């Protein structure tokens, strides 16, 4: 393994330590990482394949779910293989360009997933609260525009992060106590003023993820209000079951991220390995659990998966 560099020159190579304080447990910690990644790749790949090839699933809800599965594949593949390389082979070296690439894809994918979840919430709202206008409001053209808007928004707001990190001189330790490169975790090791990085990162959060979460909350408040006024008990139970699974997916996405932000800002007495484990939950849990939840709770997908696997 490369040794830490403490010269005055700006570093172009960093060393990711994995989970500091738990280095002797890395082999055991790698097991849930590997299993989660395997489930995420197989589950999301199968979900994308089923939705693309099965014409009966060519509906707005499933197109949005396909987008979410692709985002999950990108998010998990950007982080987990490098973490496993650290755990298994002590291969923690990463170039500055590689580090910046990780930062870009992790944060861009996170914001894209937030936008997709908002689009899915709107889809559910229209389906339950305004079903007569569903096909008009969510035509294929509208879905394509929503998908492009999600991608363009995530790329445009995260692209400045690349330049904000690249401009920083790193003349202190080049050893990063993490399993992957995260914007503020890397910026804290710079020997320069990082207030621009801090404020820009906060502004991105306040202008994208927070409004998305609030609009999702409003959407599901209206949805639940409409559900409880349905005349049929069977219809209420079916709608509540669907809403429950969707809210579970949304909670898995936002709650670990919120806890991570809170512990980074205010949890100064929280052990460092707890910070790192929370950050990894954000990239491990949603990609692994999303295809399981939707595969189990959505009958159309479940039937298509069974039909596809049984025909092999």
N, C-alpha and C positions, 0 to 999 in steps of 0.2 A: 504494500500500500504506500502511496506517496506520503511524504511527511509534510506537516504544516509549514507554510512559508511565512516569515515575519519580516520580510524586507520592505523597503519603502515603496517599491514599485506596486502598481495596481495589479491585483491577481487576475489571471485569465483562466485559472483552474481552481475549482472548489472541491472539498471533500465532504460528502454527506455522511454523517455518523450513524444514521438510523434513529433509534430511540435511545437517547442518552440515559445512562444509569441502568439500563436493562440490556446492555450488550451481551451479557452471558445468557440471556433468555431469547436471543434473536432467532435461534433455530425453532423454538417452540412458538414464538410469536408469528413466524413465517407461515405456520400451518393455516390459521384462519385467513391470512392474507391470500394464500394460494387457493384455498377452497372458495373464498369469496370471489376471487378473480375468475376462476374456472366457471363458477355458476353464472357470473355476470356475462362473460363472453358467450358461453353456450346459450344461456337464456335469452339474451338480447339479440344475438344473431338469429336464433330460431324465430323470435318475435318479428324481426324485420323481414325474414324470408317468408313467413306465413302471411303477413299483411300485404307484401308486394305481390305474391303469387296467387293469393285467394281473392277472387273478384268480389265475393260476398262481403269482404272486409274493406272494400274501397269506399269508406265513409269517413266523414270528418274526424270522429273520435279516434278511429284506428290510424288515420294518417298522422294525427298529433302524437299518438302513442308510438308510432314508428319513428317520428322525429326524436322523441324522448329516449327511445332505445339506442338510436345512433349516438346521441349526446352521451348516454351512459357508457357506451363502448369507447368513445374518445376519452372521457374522463378517467375511466379505470385503466385504460391502456397507457395513458400519459404518466400515471403515477406508480401503479403496482409493480410492473416488471422491474423498474429501477429499485424499488424497495426490496423486492425479492433478491436482486443481485447483491444488494448490501447485506442482507441477512445471510445468504448462502455463500457468497464468494468474497465478501468484504470489498466489493467493487463500488466504492462510494465516490470515485472521481467523476467529476462532471465539468465540462468547459463552461465559460461564462455564456457563450452562445446557446449551449444546451440548456443551461439554467434558465435563460431568458425565454427560450422556446417552451419549456415546461410552464413557466409563469403565465405566458400568453394563453396556452391551450387550457390550463386549469381554470383560470379566471374567466376566459371567454366562454368555456363550456358551462361553467356554473351560472353565468348570467343568461346564457341561451336556455338552460333548463328552467330557470325561473320564468322566462318569457313563455316557454312551451306550457308550463303548468298553468300560467295565467290564461293562455289560449284554451287549454282543456277545461278550465273552470268556466270560461265564457261559453264553450260548447255545451257543457252540462246545464248552464243557466238557460240557454236558449231552448234546449231539448225539453226541459221541464216547465219553464215559465212562459215560453212563447213558441210552442211546437209548430204552429201553423206557418211560421216564417222561417223555420229551420233551414230548409233547402235554399231559400233565397239569401239568408244572411251568411250561410256557410257553404257557398258553392265551391267548386274545385278551384276557380280563379282566386277566390278570397283566401282559400287555404294556402295556395302558392304564395300569395302576397304576404300572408302572415309568416310563413316560413322564411321568406327572404328578409322580412323586417326583423325577425328574431336574430338571424345570422348577422345582418348588417349592424344592428344595435350592439351585439356582443363584441364584434370585431372592432367597431369604431371606438367604443369606450375603453377597451382594453389595450388597443394598439399603443396609446401614449405610455402605458406601463413599460413597454419594451424600451422606449427611449429614456424614460425616467430612471430605469435601472442601469441601462448601458452607460449613462453619463456619469454614474457614481464611481469614485475611486475606491478600491478595496485594498487598503494598505495594512490592515490589521490581520487577524487570523483568517485563514481561508477555510476553516473547519466549521461547517454548518450543522448544528444539532437538529437534524430533521431527516425524513426519508425522501423528501422532494423539495424543490425550490418553490417557495411561496413569496410573494412580493415583499411584504413587510418583514418577514423572517430574514430575507436576504438583505434588504435595505438597512436593517439595524446593524449590519456588520460593515457598513461603509464608513470611511473616515471623512465624512462631509455632512453638510446640513441636509437632512432628509425631510424637512417640513413639507416641501412640495409633494413628495411621495405620500406622506401621511394624509395631507388634506385632499389630494386627488383621489386616493383610495377611499376616503370617507365620502367624498362627493359622488363617486361611482356607486357606492352602496346606497346612499340616500336617494339617488336619482333613478336607480333601476330596481334593485332587489326589494327595497322597502316599499315603493309604490306597488310593485307586483304583489307582494304579500298582503298589503292592505286591500287591493282590489279583489284578490282571491277571497279574503275574509268577507268582504261585502257580498260577493257573488254567492258564496255558500250560505250566508245569512238569509239572502233572498230565496235561495233554492230550498233550504230547510223550512222556511216559512211557507213556501208553496207546497212542499211535500206534506206537511202536517194538515193542509187544507184539502188534500185529495180525498174524494168520497169513498174510494175503495181501500179497505185495509190491506189487501194483497198488493195493490199498487204502491201504497205507502211503504210497506215492508221491502218491496223490491227496490224502490227509489232510495230508501235509507241504507240498504245494503250496498248499493252502488256508490252512494255518497260516502259511506264509511270507508270503503276501500280507497277511494280517491283522497279523502282526508288523511288516511294513513300514509299514502305516498307523499303527500305534501308535507306532513309533519316530519317524516324521515329526511326530507330534503332540507327544510328550514331550521329545525330545532338543533341538530348538531352544529350547524353553522353559527347560529345565534350563541350557543354555549361557547364555541370557539372564540368568537369575537369578544364576548364578555370576559372570558378567562384571560385573553391576551391583553385587554385594556385594564381590567380591574383585579384579576386574580394573581397578584404579585407573589402571593404565598403558596400558590398552587404549584406542585412539582413540575419540572420541565417535561418529564415524560408523559404527564397527564395532558399537557398542551398538545404534544405531538400525537398521542393516541386519539384525542378528540378530533384533531385535524384529519387524521387518517380515516376516522369513521365517516366523515363527510364524503370521502371519495370511495369508500368501500360499501357502505350500507345501501344507499339508493340504487346503484347499478346492480347489486346482487338481488335486492328484494323487489324492485319494480316488476321485472318479468314474472316473478313468482306470484306476486299479488294479482297482477292483471291476468296471468295465465289461469289461476285458480278461480278468481271471482268472475271473470268474463266468460260466459258459457260459449259464445261464438268462437272465441280464441281457443278455449279448451277443446271444443269439438274438432276444430281444424288441426290442432296439434295432434290429437289422438288419431285422426284420420291420416295425417301425413306420416306419423311414426308407424302406424299399423300397415301402411301400404309399402313400406320399405322391405 
